Amino acid sequence: MPVSLVPRAGAIRQTRGFIKMVADAKTDEVLGVTMLGEGAAEVIHEASMALHFHARVHDFIDLLHVYPTMAEALKIVAISRFKDPARLSCCAE
C-alpha cells in the first residue's frame, strides 16, 4: 500500500514510500510487515511487538491508532486486506 494513503503522510507532505503486511490466508496471523517512508523506524516497533505475540490482521484493525499519525498506516494496511484503502474515510473505518 502506498504511504500516500496515510493521512499523516499527506499532512506533512512526505508521501513517498509503502507499507506491506503479509498474513496467513487461513488464520489471518500477521507473518511480516515492511515499511519504507517517513516515520518507518518509529512505526515498525508496533509491528515487531505484534509479530512477537502472534497478532492477527483484526488485532491491527481493532487497536486504537491516533489520527493522524504514521502508525495509523498499520491499521490502514490491515484494513486493505478487506477494503480498498483509497476509498476509506479520513479516519480509516
HTML snippet that shows the backbone in 3Dmol.js (N, CA, C, O; Angstrom):
<script src="https://3Dmol.org/build/3Dmol-min.js"></script>
<div id="view" style="width:600px;height:400px;position:relative"></div>
<script>
const pdb = `
ATOM      1  N   MET A   1       0.842  -1.150   0.000  1.00  0.00           N
ATOM      2  CA  MET A   1       0.000   0.000   0.000  1.00  0.00           C
ATOM      3  C   MET A   1       0.903   1.232   0.000  1.00  0.00           C
ATOM      4  O   MET A   1       1.873   1.279   0.756  1.00  0.00           O
ATOM      5  N   PRO A   2       0.604   2.226  -0.828  1.00  0.00           N
ATOM      6  CA  PRO A   2       1.420   3.431  -0.820  1.00  0.00           C
ATOM      7  C   PRO A   2       1.208   4.259   0.456  1.00  0.00           C
ATOM      8  O   PRO A   2       0.088   4.389   0.949  1.00  0.00           O
ATOM      9  N   VAL A   3       2.286   4.802   0.965  1.00  0.00           N
ATOM     10  CA  VAL A   3       2.207   5.643   2.164  1.00  0.00           C
ATOM     11  C   VAL A   3       1.341   6.883   1.899  1.00  0.00           C
ATOM     12  O   VAL A   3       0.831   7.495   2.838  1.00  0.00           O
ATOM     13  N   SER A   4       1.177   7.246   0.643  1.00  0.00           N
ATOM     14  CA  SER A   4       0.355   8.414   0.308  1.00  0.00           C
ATOM     15  C   SER A   4      -1.089   8.264   0.783  1.00  0.00           C
ATOM     16  O   SER A   4      -1.809   9.259   0.861  1.00  0.00           O
ATOM     17  N   LEU A   5      -1.531   7.039   1.103  1.00  0.00           N
ATOM     18  CA  LEU A   5      -2.892   6.816   1.605  1.00  0.00           C
ATOM     19  C   LEU A   5      -3.008   7.034   3.116  1.00  0.00           C
ATOM     20  O   LEU A   5      -4.101   6.930   3.672  1.00  0.00           O
ATOM     21  N   VAL A   6      -1.908   7.329   3.770  1.00  0.00           N
ATOM     22  CA  VAL A   6      -1.915   7.598   5.210  1.00  0.00           C
ATOM     23  C   VAL A   6      -2.130   9.111   5.399  1.00  0.00           C
ATOM     24  O   VAL A   6      -1.309   9.901   4.933  1.00  0.00           O
ATOM     25  N   PRO A   7      -3.209   9.526   6.069  1.00  0.00           N
ATOM     26  CA  PRO A   7      -3.491  10.953   6.212  1.00  0.00           C
ATOM     27  C   PRO A   7      -2.326  11.773   6.766  1.00  0.00           C
ATOM     28  O   PRO A   7      -2.102  12.895   6.310  1.00  0.00           O
ATOM     29  N   ARG A   8      -1.591  11.253   7.722  1.00  0.00           N
ATOM     30  CA  ARG A   8      -0.462  11.993   8.292  1.00  0.00           C
ATOM     31  C   ARG A   8       0.610  12.265   7.241  1.00  0.00           C
ATOM     32  O   ARG A   8       1.218  13.335   7.237  1.00  0.00           O
ATOM     33  N   ALA A   9       0.841  11.313   6.359  1.00  0.00           N
ATOM     34  CA  ALA A   9       1.838  11.499   5.301  1.00  0.00           C
ATOM     35  C   ALA A   9       1.463  12.684   4.416  1.00  0.00           C
ATOM     36  O   ALA A   9       2.322  13.480   4.038  1.00  0.00           O
ATOM     37  N   GLY A  10       0.197  12.796   4.092  1.00  0.00           N
ATOM     38  CA  GLY A  10      -0.265  13.937   3.305  1.00  0.00           C
ATOM     39  C   GLY A  10      -0.133  15.244   4.059  1.00  0.00           C
ATOM     40  O   GLY A  10       0.238  16.269   3.487  1.00  0.00           O
ATOM     41  N   ALA A  11      -0.437  15.202   5.342  1.00  0.00           N
ATOM     42  CA  ALA A  11      -0.375  16.416   6.161  1.00  0.00           C
ATOM     43  C   ALA A  11       1.046  16.970   6.272  1.00  0.00           C
ATOM     44  O   ALA A  11       1.246  18.184   6.312  1.00  0.00           O
ATOM     45  N   ILE A  12       2.025  16.071   6.323  1.00  0.00           N
ATOM     46  CA  ILE A  12       3.412  16.531   6.454  1.00  0.00           C
ATOM     47  C   ILE A  12       4.132  16.534   5.103  1.00  0.00           C
ATOM     48  O   ILE A  12       5.333  16.795   5.027  1.00  0.00           O
ATOM     49  N   ARG A  13       3.390  16.243   4.054  1.00  0.00           N
ATOM     50  CA  ARG A  13       3.914  16.248   2.682  1.00  0.00           C
ATOM     51  C   ARG A  13       5.110  15.318   2.500  1.00  0.00           C
ATOM     52  O   ARG A  13       6.097  15.662   1.851  1.00  0.00           O
ATOM     53  N   GLN A  14       4.992  14.133   3.091  1.00  0.00           N
ATOM     54  CA  GLN A  14       6.006  13.086   2.958  1.00  0.00           C
ATOM     55  C   GLN A  14       5.300  11.811   2.499  1.00  0.00           C
ATOM     56  O   GLN A  14       5.132  10.877   3.283  1.00  0.00           O
ATOM     57  N   THR A  15       4.895  11.772   1.255  1.00  0.00           N
ATOM     58  CA  THR A  15       4.024  10.709   0.767  1.00  0.00           C
ATOM     59  C   THR A  15       4.760   9.602   0.005  1.00  0.00           C
ATOM     60  O   THR A  15       4.127   8.687  -0.520  1.00  0.00           O
ATOM     61  N   ARG A  16       6.065   9.680  -0.055  1.00  0.00           N
ATOM     62  CA  ARG A  16       6.817   8.627  -0.753  1.00  0.00           C
ATOM     63  C   ARG A  16       7.015   7.428   0.164  1.00  0.00           C
ATOM     64  O   ARG A  16       7.305   7.583   1.350  1.00  0.00           O
ATOM     65  N   GLY A  17       6.858   6.239  -0.392  1.00  0.00           N
ATOM     66  CA  GLY A  17       7.088   5.014   0.368  1.00  0.00           C
ATOM     67  C   GLY A  17       5.917   4.064   0.274  1.00  0.00           C
ATOM     68  O   GLY A  17       4.943   4.308  -0.439  1.00  0.00           O
ATOM     69  N   PHE A  18       6.036   2.969   1.017  1.00  0.00           N
ATOM     70  CA  PHE A  18       4.989   1.954   1.005  1.00  0.00           C
ATOM     71  C   PHE A  18       4.997   1.200   2.335  1.00  0.00           C
ATOM     72  O   PHE A  18       5.952   1.271   3.109  1.00  0.00           O
ATOM     73  N   ILE A  19       3.913   0.485   2.572  1.00  0.00           N
ATOM     74  CA  ILE A  19       3.833  -0.429   3.705  1.00  0.00           C
ATOM     75  C   ILE A  19       3.167  -1.704   3.210  1.00  0.00           C
ATOM     76  O   ILE A  19       2.183  -1.663   2.472  1.00  0.00           O
ATOM     77  N   LYS A  20       3.717  -2.829   3.627  1.00  0.00           N
ATOM     78  CA  LYS A  20       3.194  -4.133   3.210  1.00  0.00           C
ATOM     79  C   LYS A  20       3.039  -5.011   4.438  1.00  0.00           C
ATOM     80  O   LYS A  20       3.924  -5.076   5.291  1.00  0.00           O
ATOM     81  N   MET A  21       1.906  -5.683   4.514  1.00  0.00           N
ATOM     82  CA  MET A  21       1.646  -6.628   5.597  1.00  0.00           C
ATOM     83  C   MET A  21       1.348  -7.980   4.953  1.00  0.00           C
ATOM     84  O   MET A  21       0.511  -8.078   4.056  1.00  0.00           O
ATOM     85  N   VAL A  22       2.032  -9.013   5.416  1.00  0.00           N
ATOM     86  CA  VAL A  22       1.822 -10.369   4.925  1.00  0.00           C
ATOM     87  C   VAL A  22       1.171 -11.168   6.047  1.00  0.00           C
ATOM     88  O   VAL A  22       1.638 -11.164   7.186  1.00  0.00           O
ATOM     89  N   ALA A  23       0.076 -11.859   5.700  1.00  0.00           N
ATOM     90  CA  ALA A  23      -0.653 -12.635   6.704  1.00  0.00           C
ATOM     91  C   ALA A  23      -0.999 -14.006   6.154  1.00  0.00           C
ATOM     92  O   ALA A  23      -1.151 -14.183   4.945  1.00  0.00           O
ATOM     93  N   ASP A  24      -1.120 -14.967   7.047  1.00  0.00           N
ATOM     94  CA  ASP A  24      -1.529 -16.316   6.687  1.00  0.00           C
ATOM     95  C   ASP A  24      -2.970 -16.267   6.159  1.00  0.00           C
ATOM     96  O   ASP A  24      -3.854 -15.701   6.803  1.00  0.00           O
ATOM     97  N   ALA A  25      -3.192 -16.856   5.003  1.00  0.00           N
ATOM     98  CA  ALA A  25      -4.518 -16.810   4.372  1.00  0.00           C
ATOM     99  C   ALA A  25      -5.599 -17.519   5.177  1.00  0.00           C
ATOM    100  O   ALA A  25      -6.769 -17.146   5.095  1.00  0.00           O
ATOM    101  N   LYS A  26      -5.229 -18.528   5.949  1.00  0.00           N
ATOM    102  CA  LYS A  26      -6.224 -19.298   6.705  1.00  0.00           C
ATOM    103  C   LYS A  26      -6.482 -18.718   8.097  1.00  0.00           C
ATOM    104  O   LYS A  26      -7.628 -18.653   8.540  1.00  0.00           O
ATOM    105  N   THR A  27      -5.425 -18.301   8.780  1.00  0.00           N
ATOM    106  CA  THR A  27      -5.578 -17.874  10.173  1.00  0.00           C
ATOM    107  C   THR A  27      -5.571 -16.353  10.350  1.00  0.00           C
ATOM    108  O   THR A  27      -5.925 -15.855  11.418  1.00  0.00           O
ATOM    109  N   ASP A  28      -5.175 -15.622   9.322  1.00  0.00           N
ATOM    110  CA  ASP A  28      -5.007 -14.160   9.379  1.00  0.00           C
ATOM    111  C   ASP A  28      -3.901 -13.719  10.334  1.00  0.00           C
ATOM    112  O   ASP A  28      -3.809 -12.536  10.663  1.00  0.00           O
ATOM    113  N   GLU A  29      -3.054 -14.660  10.786  1.00  0.00           N
ATOM    114  CA  GLU A  29      -1.918 -14.259  11.618  1.00  0.00           C
ATOM    115  C   GLU A  29      -0.940 -13.467  10.759  1.00  0.00           C
ATOM    116  O   GLU A  29      -0.595 -13.882   9.653  1.00  0.00           O
ATOM    117  N   VAL A  30      -0.502 -12.338  11.269  1.00  0.00           N
ATOM    118  CA  VAL A  30       0.446 -11.493  10.555  1.00  0.00           C
ATOM    119  C   VAL A  30       1.822 -12.155  10.617  1.00  0.00           C
ATOM    120  O   VAL A  30       2.319 -12.491  11.691  1.00  0.00           O
ATOM    121  N   LEU A  31       2.415 -12.331   9.458  1.00  0.00           N
ATOM    122  CA  LEU A  31       3.703 -13.011   9.353  1.00  0.00           C
ATOM    123  C   LEU A  31       4.857 -12.043   9.127  1.00  0.00           C
ATOM    124  O   LEU A  31       6.013 -12.378   9.385  1.00  0.00           O
ATOM    125  N   GLY A  32       4.545 -10.849   8.648  1.00  0.00           N
ATOM    126  CA  GLY A  32       5.600  -9.879   8.404  1.00  0.00           C
ATOM    127  C   GLY A  32       5.042  -8.527   8.018  1.00  0.00           C
ATOM    128  O   GLY A  32       3.935  -8.425   7.488  1.00  0.00           O
ATOM    129  N   VAL A  33       5.815  -7.494   8.288  1.00  0.00           N
ATOM    130  CA  VAL A  33       5.449  -6.131   7.923  1.00  0.00           C
ATOM    131  C   VAL A  33       6.709  -5.440   7.420  1.00  0.00           C
ATOM    132  O   VAL A  33       7.777  -5.549   8.022  1.00  0.00           O
ATOM    133  N   THR A  34       6.568  -4.733   6.312  1.00  0.00           N
ATOM    134  CA  THR A  34       7.652  -3.941   5.754  1.00  0.00           C
ATOM    135  C   THR A  34       7.130  -2.527   5.565  1.00  0.00           C
ATOM    136  O   THR A  34       6.014  -2.335   5.082  1.00  0.00           O
ATOM    137  N   MET A  35       7.925  -1.542   5.940  1.00  0.00           N
ATOM    138  CA  MET A  35       7.543  -0.152   5.723  1.00  0.00           C
ATOM    139  C   MET A  35       8.762   0.633   5.287  1.00  0.00           C
ATOM    140  O   MET A  35       9.832   0.530   5.887  1.00  0.00           O
ATOM    141  N   LEU A  36       8.589   1.418   4.240  1.00  0.00           N
ATOM    142  CA  LEU A  36       9.622   2.301   3.748  1.00  0.00           C
ATOM    143  C   LEU A  36       8.990   3.675   3.593  1.00  0.00           C
ATOM    144  O   LEU A  36       8.031   3.836   2.838  1.00  0.00           O
ATOM    145  N   GLY A  37       9.515   4.659   4.294  1.00  0.00           N
ATOM    146  CA  GLY A  37       8.975   6.008   4.200  1.00  0.00           C
ATOM    147  C   GLY A  37       9.167   6.754   5.500  1.00  0.00           C
ATOM    148  O   GLY A  37       9.759   6.242   6.451  1.00  0.00           O
ATOM    149  N   GLU A  38       8.658   7.968   5.526  1.00  0.00           N
ATOM    150  CA  GLU A  38       8.764   8.838   6.697  1.00  0.00           C
ATOM    151  C   GLU A  38       8.183   8.151   7.935  1.00  0.00           C
ATOM    152  O   GLU A  38       7.060   7.648   7.896  1.00  0.00           O
ATOM    153  N   GLY A  39       8.929   8.128   9.010  1.00  0.00           N
ATOM    154  CA  GLY A  39       8.456   7.582  10.270  1.00  0.00           C
ATOM    155  C   GLY A  39       8.511   6.066  10.381  1.00  0.00           C
ATOM    156  O   GLY A  39       8.080   5.510  11.390  1.00  0.00           O
ATOM    157  N   ALA A  40       9.029   5.393   9.373  1.00  0.00           N
ATOM    158  CA  ALA A  40       9.036   3.924   9.385  1.00  0.00           C
ATOM    159  C   ALA A  40       9.784   3.363  10.594  1.00  0.00           C
ATOM    160  O   ALA A  40       9.360   2.368  11.181  1.00  0.00           O
ATOM    161  N   ALA A  41      10.871   3.985  10.957  1.00  0.00           N
ATOM    162  CA  ALA A  41      11.663   3.489  12.090  1.00  0.00           C
ATOM    163  C   ALA A  41      10.887   3.569  13.400  1.00  0.00           C
ATOM    164  O   ALA A  41      11.129   2.772  14.306  1.00  0.00           O
ATOM    165  N   GLU A  42       9.975   4.499  13.514  1.00  0.00           N
ATOM    166  CA  GLU A  42       9.156   4.630  14.715  1.00  0.00           C
ATOM    167  C   GLU A  42       7.959   3.681  14.691  1.00  0.00           C
ATOM    168  O   GLU A  42       7.564   3.149  15.728  1.00  0.00           O
ATOM    169  N   VAL A  43       7.398   3.475  13.535  1.00  0.00           N
ATOM    170  CA  VAL A  43       6.177   2.674  13.386  1.00  0.00           C
ATOM    171  C   VAL A  43       6.454   1.180  13.485  1.00  0.00           C
ATOM    172  O   VAL A  43       5.637   0.433  14.024  1.00  0.00           O
ATOM    173  N   ILE A  44       7.581   0.742  12.979  1.00  0.00           N
ATOM    174  CA  ILE A  44       7.834  -0.685  12.847  1.00  0.00           C
ATOM    175  C   ILE A  44       7.909  -1.396  14.200  1.00  0.00           C
ATOM    176  O   ILE A  44       7.735  -2.613  14.263  1.00  0.00           O
ATOM    177  N   HIS A  45       8.162  -0.667  15.267  1.00  0.00           N
ATOM    178  CA  HIS A  45       8.210  -1.288  16.596  1.00  0.00           C
ATOM    179  C   HIS A  45       6.867  -1.913  16.980  1.00  0.00           C
ATOM    180  O   HIS A  45       6.827  -2.985  17.584  1.00  0.00           O
ATOM    181  N   GLU A  46       5.781  -1.246  16.632  1.00  0.00           N
ATOM    182  CA  GLU A  46       4.457  -1.799  16.919  1.00  0.00           C
ATOM    183  C   GLU A  46       4.267  -3.117  16.162  1.00  0.00           C
ATOM    184  O   GLU A  46       3.735  -4.081  16.712  1.00  0.00           O
ATOM    185  N   ALA A  47       4.697  -3.153  14.923  1.00  0.00           N
ATOM    186  CA  ALA A  47       4.578  -4.367  14.130  1.00  0.00           C
ATOM    187  C   ALA A  47       5.443  -5.482  14.716  1.00  0.00           C
ATOM    188  O   ALA A  47       5.027  -6.640  14.760  1.00  0.00           O
ATOM    189  N   SER A  48       6.630  -5.132  15.160  1.00  0.00           N
ATOM    190  CA  SER A  48       7.531  -6.121  15.756  1.00  0.00           C
ATOM    191  C   SER A  48       6.907  -6.763  16.993  1.00  0.00           C
ATOM    192  O   SER A  48       6.970  -7.982  17.160  1.00  0.00           O
ATOM    193  N   MET A  49       6.315  -5.958  17.849  1.00  0.00           N
ATOM    194  CA  MET A  49       5.667  -6.490  19.048  1.00  0.00           C
ATOM    195  C   MET A  49       4.483  -7.378  18.663  1.00  0.00           C
ATOM    196  O   MET A  49       4.273  -8.437  19.255  1.00  0.00           O
ATOM    197  N   ALA A  50       3.721  -6.943  17.677  1.00  0.00           N
ATOM    198  CA  ALA A  50       2.568  -7.724  17.237  1.00  0.00           C
ATOM    199  C   ALA A  50       2.994  -9.091  16.709  1.00  0.00           C
ATOM    200  O   ALA A  50       2.336 -10.095  16.980  1.00  0.00           O
ATOM    201  N   LEU A  51       4.085  -9.131  15.963  1.00  0.00           N
ATOM    202  CA  LEU A  51       4.580 -10.412  15.461  1.00  0.00           C
ATOM    203  C   LEU A  51       5.018 -11.317  16.612  1.00  0.00           C
ATOM    204  O   LEU A  51       4.784 -12.525  16.592  1.00  0.00           O
ATOM    205  N   HIS A  52       5.645 -10.724  17.595  1.00  0.00           N
ATOM    206  CA  HIS A  52       6.089 -11.489  18.763  1.00  0.00           C
ATOM    207  C   HIS A  52       4.914 -12.174  19.462  1.00  0.00           C
ATOM    208  O   HIS A  52       5.041 -13.296  19.952  1.00  0.00           O
ATOM    209  N   PHE A  53       3.777 -11.490  19.503  1.00  0.00           N
ATOM    210  CA  PHE A  53       2.595 -12.024  20.187  1.00  0.00           C
ATOM    211  C   PHE A  53       1.591 -12.669  19.226  1.00  0.00           C
ATOM    212  O   PHE A  53       0.432 -12.876  19.585  1.00  0.00           O
ATOM    213  N   HIS A  54       2.037 -12.986  18.003  1.00  0.00           N
ATOM    214  CA  HIS A  54       1.211 -13.691  17.021  1.00  0.00           C
ATOM    215  C   HIS A  54      -0.106 -12.963  16.731  1.00  0.00           C
ATOM    216  O   HIS A  54      -1.170 -13.581  16.690  1.00  0.00           O
ATOM    217  N   ALA A  55      -0.023 -11.657  16.532  1.00  0.00           N
ATOM    218  CA  ALA A  55      -1.213 -10.853  16.237  1.00  0.00           C
ATOM    219  C   ALA A  55      -1.829 -11.259  14.904  1.00  0.00           C
ATOM    220  O   ALA A  55      -1.156 -11.763  14.005  1.00  0.00           O
ATOM    221  N   ARG A  56      -3.113 -11.023  14.814  1.00  0.00           N
ATOM    222  CA  ARG A  56      -3.842 -11.271  13.584  1.00  0.00           C
ATOM    223  C   ARG A  56      -4.198  -9.929  12.943  1.00  0.00           C
ATOM    224  O   ARG A  56      -4.077  -8.875  13.569  1.00  0.00           O
ATOM    225  N   VAL A  57      -4.632  -9.988  11.704  1.00  0.00           N
ATOM    226  CA  VAL A  57      -4.966  -8.770  10.960  1.00  0.00           C
ATOM    227  C   VAL A  57      -5.976  -7.932  11.741  1.00  0.00           C
ATOM    228  O   VAL A  57      -5.832  -6.713  11.830  1.00  0.00           O
ATOM    229  N   HIS A  58      -6.992  -8.576  12.305  1.00  0.00           N
ATOM    230  CA  HIS A  58      -8.020  -7.811  13.030  1.00  0.00           C
ATOM    231  C   HIS A  58      -7.485  -7.168  14.313  1.00  0.00           C
ATOM    232  O   HIS A  58      -8.074  -6.204  14.804  1.00  0.00           O
ATOM    233  N   ASP A  59      -6.398  -7.674  14.856  1.00  0.00           N
ATOM    234  CA  ASP A  59      -5.792  -7.012  16.014  1.00  0.00           C
ATOM    235  C   ASP A  59      -5.304  -5.623  15.625  1.00  0.00           C
ATOM    236  O   ASP A  59      -5.447  -4.681  16.405  1.00  0.00           O
ATOM    237  N   PHE A  60      -4.734  -5.479  14.439  1.00  0.00           N
ATOM    238  CA  PHE A  60      -4.308  -4.165  13.965  1.00  0.00           C
ATOM    239  C   PHE A  60      -5.503  -3.271  13.672  1.00  0.00           C
ATOM    240  O   PHE A  60      -5.470  -2.067  13.930  1.00  0.00           O
ATOM    241  N   ILE A  61      -6.548  -3.865  13.138  1.00  0.00           N
ATOM    242  CA  ILE A  61      -7.751  -3.085  12.806  1.00  0.00           C
ATOM    243  C   ILE A  61      -8.445  -2.606  14.072  1.00  0.00           C
ATOM    244  O   ILE A  61      -8.890  -1.459  14.135  1.00  0.00           O
ATOM    245  N   ASP A  62      -8.544  -3.458  15.069  1.00  0.00           N
ATOM    246  CA  ASP A  62      -9.290  -3.131  16.283  1.00  0.00           C
ATOM    247  C   ASP A  62      -8.515  -2.239  17.251  1.00  0.00           C
ATOM    248  O   ASP A  62      -9.115  -1.582  18.103  1.00  0.00           O
ATOM    249  N   LEU A  63      -7.196  -2.211  17.127  1.00  0.00           N
ATOM    250  CA  LEU A  63      -6.380  -1.393  18.024  1.00  0.00           C
ATOM    251  C   LEU A  63      -6.557   0.090  17.710  1.00  0.00           C
ATOM    252  O   LEU A  63      -6.584   0.488  16.546  1.00  0.00           O
ATOM    253  N   LEU A  64      -6.677   0.889  18.739  1.00  0.00           N
ATOM    254  CA  LEU A  64      -6.806   2.332  18.550  1.00  0.00           C
ATOM    255  C   LEU A  64      -5.496   2.889  18.000  1.00  0.00           C
ATOM    256  O   LEU A  64      -4.429   2.686  18.580  1.00  0.00           O
ATOM    257  N   HIS A  65      -5.590   3.585  16.887  1.00  0.00           N
ATOM    258  CA  HIS A  65      -4.454   4.303  16.315  1.00  0.00           C
ATOM    259  C   HIS A  65      -4.839   5.771  16.261  1.00  0.00           C
ATOM    260  O   HIS A  65      -5.841   6.138  15.647  1.00  0.00           O
ATOM    261  N   VAL A  66      -4.052   6.593  16.897  1.00  0.00           N
ATOM    262  CA  VAL A  66      -4.342   8.024  16.964  1.00  0.00           C
ATOM    263  C   VAL A  66      -4.314   8.614  15.553  1.00  0.00           C
ATOM    264  O   VAL A  66      -3.448   8.281  14.743  1.00  0.00           O
ATOM    265  N   TYR A  67      -5.266   9.486  15.280  1.00  0.00           N
ATOM    266  CA  TYR A  67      -5.367  10.163  13.984  1.00  0.00           C
ATOM    267  C   TYR A  67      -4.927  11.603  14.143  1.00  0.00           C
ATOM    268  O   TYR A  67      -5.381  12.251  15.086  1.00  0.00           O
ATOM    269  N   PRO A  68      -4.112  12.127  13.329  1.00  0.00           N
ATOM    270  CA  PRO A  68      -3.343  11.494  12.265  1.00  0.00           C
ATOM    271  C   PRO A  68      -1.922  11.193  12.737  1.00  0.00           C
ATOM    272  O   PRO A  68      -1.218  12.095  13.191  1.00  0.00           O
ATOM    273  N   THR A  69      -1.504   9.961  12.635  1.00  0.00           N
ATOM    274  CA  THR A  69      -0.131   9.563  12.937  1.00  0.00           C
ATOM    275  C   THR A  69       0.338   8.614  11.842  1.00  0.00           C
ATOM    276  O   THR A  69      -0.477   8.038  11.122  1.00  0.00           O
ATOM    277  N   MET A  70       1.631   8.455  11.721  1.00  0.00           N
ATOM    278  CA  MET A  70       2.153   7.497  10.750  1.00  0.00           C
ATOM    279  C   MET A  70       1.855   6.064  11.196  1.00  0.00           C
ATOM    280  O   MET A  70       1.750   5.170  10.356  1.00  0.00           O
ATOM    281  N   ALA A  71       1.717   5.834  12.500  1.00  0.00           N
ATOM    282  CA  ALA A  71       1.396   4.491  12.993  1.00  0.00           C
ATOM    283  C   ALA A  71       0.034   4.020  12.488  1.00  0.00           C
ATOM    284  O   ALA A  71      -0.225   2.818  12.429  1.00  0.00           O
ATOM    285  N   GLU A  72      -0.817   4.941  12.131  1.00  0.00           N
ATOM    286  CA  GLU A  72      -2.121   4.591  11.574  1.00  0.00           C
ATOM    287  C   GLU A  72      -1.960   3.787  10.275  1.00  0.00           C
ATOM    288  O   GLU A  72      -2.895   3.113   9.841  1.00  0.00           O
ATOM    289  N   ALA A  73      -0.789   3.860   9.665  1.00  0.00           N
ATOM    290  CA  ALA A  73      -0.513   3.090   8.445  1.00  0.00           C
ATOM    291  C   ALA A  73      -0.718   1.600   8.680  1.00  0.00           C
ATOM    292  O   ALA A  73      -1.167   0.884   7.785  1.00  0.00           O
ATOM    293  N   LEU A  74      -0.393   1.133   9.877  1.00  0.00           N
ATOM    294  CA  LEU A  74      -0.570  -0.291  10.183  1.00  0.00           C
ATOM    295  C   LEU A  74      -2.041  -0.684  10.172  1.00  0.00           C
ATOM    296  O   LEU A  74      -2.399  -1.758   9.687  1.00  0.00           O
ATOM    297  N   LYS A  75      -2.871   0.166  10.694  1.00  0.00           N
ATOM    298  CA  LYS A  75      -4.304  -0.109  10.676  1.00  0.00           C
ATOM    299  C   LYS A  75      -4.836  -0.071   9.243  1.00  0.00           C
ATOM    300  O   LYS A  75      -5.625  -0.929   8.848  1.00  0.00           O
ATOM    301  N   ILE A  76      -4.407   0.914   8.475  1.00  0.00           N
ATOM    302  CA  ILE A  76      -4.897   1.062   7.111  1.00  0.00           C
ATOM    303  C   ILE A  76      -4.460  -0.106   6.240  1.00  0.00           C
ATOM    304  O   ILE A  76      -5.252  -0.618   5.449  1.00  0.00           O
ATOM    305  N   VAL A  77      -3.205  -0.534   6.375  1.00  0.00           N
ATOM    306  CA  VAL A  77      -2.749  -1.668   5.566  1.00  0.00           C
ATOM    307  C   VAL A  77      -3.465  -2.951   5.986  1.00  0.00           C
ATOM    308  O   VAL A  77      -3.701  -3.815   5.141  1.00  0.00           O
ATOM    309  N   ALA A  78      -3.811  -3.099   7.247  1.00  0.00           N
ATOM    310  CA  ALA A  78      -4.593  -4.265   7.688  1.00  0.00           C
ATOM    311  C   ALA A  78      -5.998  -4.219   7.091  1.00  0.00           C
ATOM    312  O   ALA A  78      -6.517  -5.236   6.633  1.00  0.00           O
ATOM    313  N   ILE A  79      -6.598  -3.058   7.099  1.00  0.00           N
ATOM    314  CA  ILE A  79      -7.935  -2.904   6.508  1.00  0.00           C
ATOM    315  C   ILE A  79      -7.899  -3.219   5.016  1.00  0.00           C
ATOM    316  O   ILE A  79      -8.879  -3.714   4.459  1.00  0.00           O
ATOM    317  N   SER A  80      -6.772  -2.935   4.374  1.00  0.00           N
ATOM    318  CA  SER A  80      -6.675  -3.147   2.925  1.00  0.00           C
ATOM    319  C   SER A  80      -6.840  -4.615   2.531  1.00  0.00           C
ATOM    320  O   SER A  80      -7.055  -4.926   1.359  1.00  0.00           O
ATOM    321  N   ARG A  81      -6.740  -5.503   3.498  1.00  0.00           N
ATOM    322  CA  ARG A  81      -6.994  -6.930   3.218  1.00  0.00           C
ATOM    323  C   ARG A  81      -8.466  -7.144   2.858  1.00  0.00           C
ATOM    324  O   ARG A  81      -8.804  -8.107   2.170  1.00  0.00           O
ATOM    325  N   PHE A  82      -9.336  -6.254   3.319  1.00  0.00           N
ATOM    326  CA  PHE A  82     -10.779  -6.413   3.128  1.00  0.00           C
ATOM    327  C   PHE A  82     -11.427  -5.305   2.309  1.00  0.00           C
ATOM    328  O   PHE A  82     -12.478  -5.517   1.704  1.00  0.00           O
ATOM    329  N   LYS A  83     -10.809  -4.123   2.283  1.00  0.00           N
ATOM    330  CA  LYS A  83     -11.378  -2.963   1.590  1.00  0.00           C
ATOM    331  C   LYS A  83     -10.274  -2.221   0.851  1.00  0.00           C
ATOM    332  O   LYS A  83      -9.101  -2.311   1.216  1.00  0.00           O
ATOM    333  N   ASP A  84     -10.651  -1.498  -0.174  1.00  0.00           N
ATOM    334  CA  ASP A  84      -9.710  -0.659  -0.904  1.00  0.00           C
ATOM    335  C   ASP A  84      -9.364   0.559  -0.040  1.00  0.00           C
ATOM    336  O   ASP A  84     -10.241   1.376   0.239  1.00  0.00           O
ATOM    337  N   PRO A  85      -8.108   0.696   0.388  1.00  0.00           N
ATOM    338  CA  PRO A  85      -7.763   1.801   1.287  1.00  0.00           C
ATOM    339  C   PRO A  85      -7.909   3.181   0.642  1.00  0.00           C
ATOM    340  O   PRO A  85      -8.020   4.182   1.349  1.00  0.00           O
ATOM    341  N   ALA A  86      -7.909   3.243  -0.664  1.00  0.00           N
ATOM    342  CA  ALA A  86      -8.102   4.526  -1.347  1.00  0.00           C
ATOM    343  C   ALA A  86      -9.535   5.028  -1.206  1.00  0.00           C
ATOM    344  O   ALA A  86      -9.803   6.200  -1.470  1.00  0.00           O
ATOM    345  N   ARG A  87     -10.457   4.166  -0.796  1.00  0.00           N
ATOM    346  CA  ARG A  87     -11.857   4.547  -0.666  1.00  0.00           C
ATOM    347  C   ARG A  87     -12.296   4.739   0.778  1.00  0.00           C
ATOM    348  O   ARG A  87     -13.486   4.902   1.044  1.00  0.00           O
ATOM    349  N   LEU A  88     -11.342   4.722   1.723  1.00  0.00           N
ATOM    350  CA  LEU A  88     -11.670   4.893   3.133  1.00  0.00           C
ATOM    351  C   LEU A  88     -11.922   6.355   3.461  1.00  0.00           C
ATOM    352  O   LEU A  88     -11.434   7.252   2.773  1.00  0.00           O
ATOM    353  N   SER A  89     -12.691   6.586   4.522  1.00  0.00           N
ATOM    354  CA  SER A  89     -12.875   7.938   5.005  1.00  0.00           C
ATOM    355  C   SER A  89     -11.573   8.396   5.664  1.00  0.00           C
ATOM    356  O   SER A  89     -10.616   7.624   5.728  1.00  0.00           O
ATOM    357  N   CYS A  90     -11.523   9.602   6.140  1.00  0.00           N
ATOM    358  CA  CYS A  90     -10.310  10.144   6.746  1.00  0.00           C
ATOM    359  C   CYS A  90      -9.845   9.352   7.955  1.00  0.00           C
ATOM    360  O   CYS A  90      -8.660   9.367   8.285  1.00  0.00           O
ATOM    361  N   CYS A  91     -10.763   8.659   8.620  1.00  0.00           N
ATOM    362  CA  CYS A  91     -10.417   8.004   9.879  1.00  0.00           C
ATOM    363  C   CYS A  91     -10.298   6.482   9.772  1.00  0.00           C
ATOM    364  O   CYS A  91     -10.279   5.790  10.790  1.00  0.00           O
ATOM    365  N   ALA A  92     -10.219   5.967   8.570  1.00  0.00           N
ATOM    366  CA  ALA A  92      -9.956   4.548   8.310  1.00  0.00           C
ATOM    367  C   ALA A  92     -10.848   3.598   9.077  1.00  0.00           C
ATOM    368  O   ALA A  92     -10.374   2.797   9.883  1.00  0.00           O
ATOM    369  N   GLU A  93     -12.131   3.689   8.827  1.00  0.00           N
ATOM    370  CA  GLU A  93     -13.065   2.774   9.484  1.00  0.00           C
ATOM    371  C   GLU A  93     -13.715   1.864   8.494  1.00  0.00           C
ATOM    372  O   GLU A  93     -14.533   1.025   8.870  1.00  0.00           O
TER     373      GLU A  93
END
`;
const viewer = $3Dmol.createViewer("view");
viewer.addModel(pdb, "pdb");
viewer.setStyle({}, {cartoon: {color: "spectrum"}});
viewer.zoomTo();
viewer.render();
</script>
